[in-house]
């Protein structure tokens, strides 16, 4: 299991801001944007849109700077190929 999210004072994972990027090691390293909390799970959505999934907070980790750059570049390329900005 990768390094999980940081823990708050209660021992529970800190809830990140919407849009924060994470890698879900419990789902084969799938990358998603944090959308919110659903019971004990975090709701993540594929970067660029798609169907959300529920992830166990202990199995997700923040992206490294290199991973973040790679994802942001891929998203820009996707938008460019679709005629977006």
Long-range contacts (C-beta under 8 A, 24 or more apart in sequence): 1-25, 1-58, 1-59, 2-59, 2-60, 2-61, 3-61, 3-62, 4-57, 4-58, 4-59, 4-60, 4-61, 5-57, 5-60, 5-61, 5-62, 12-57, 13-57, 13-58, 16-62, 20-62, 21-47, 21-62, 21-63, 21-67, 21-68, 21-71, 22-55, 22-60, 22-61, 22-62, 22-63, 23-60, 23-61, 23-62, 23-63, 23-67, 24-53, 24-55, 24-59, 24-60, 25-59, 25-60, 25-61, 26-55, 26-56, 26-59, 26-60, 27-53, 27-55, 27-59, 31-63, 31-67, 31-71, 47-71, 47-74, 47-75, 48-75, 48-78, 48-79
